[in-house]
Amino acid sequence: MEARAIQRTVRQSARKMRLVIDQIRGRGVPEAYAILRFSKKLAAQQIHKVLRSAVANAEQQAQRQNAAFDADQLRVAYAVVNEGPTLKRFTQAAMGRATPILKRTSHVEIRVAGEDVPVARPVKAGTAEAGPEPKAPAKRKRAAPKTAAKRKAKTAASRSKKGSR
C-alpha cells in the first residue's frame, strides 16, 4: 500500500526545504516524526504537515480496502522538494531606483509505503548491481603545448617577414 501527499507553493525556498527532506527520506514514519519534531529549521514544520497528511491518506486508503493498518509500519518511500513559482516584488533603492526581491516558493511531495515495499536507492557506478561499465569513447591525441621559446621564435619569424615587404 502506498499513499502520497503534496503541498504546493510553500513560502520557503526549495534549497532550504531540501536540507530537512534529505534527513527523512527512506526512514520509518515514527523516526521521521521524531526528526521533524526536534529540528530547529522552519521547513520541518511544513514537511511535518505533509507527512501527517500522507499517513492520513494511507489510513483512509486502508479503510476503503478493509485492510489492516499500522502507521508504525510505514516508511517514507519518496520525498522530494521542487521549486514553485517565484513571486517577484520590488523595493526602493538609492537615487530613485528599484531593486528586485525574489520570494521563492516550493512544492513538497511525500509518499509513504508499507515496510514490505523496498525503498529505491540510487545505485553507484562500478558496483555489481550497476552492471558492466560503459566503454569510454576513444581519446584524441592533443598537440604538445608550445613552449615560450617556440612562441618567441615564431613571433620573431612573422615580424621579419612583415618587415621584408
Order of alpha helices (4+ residues) and beta strands (2+ residues): beta-alpha-alpha-alpha-beta-beta-beta-beta-alpha
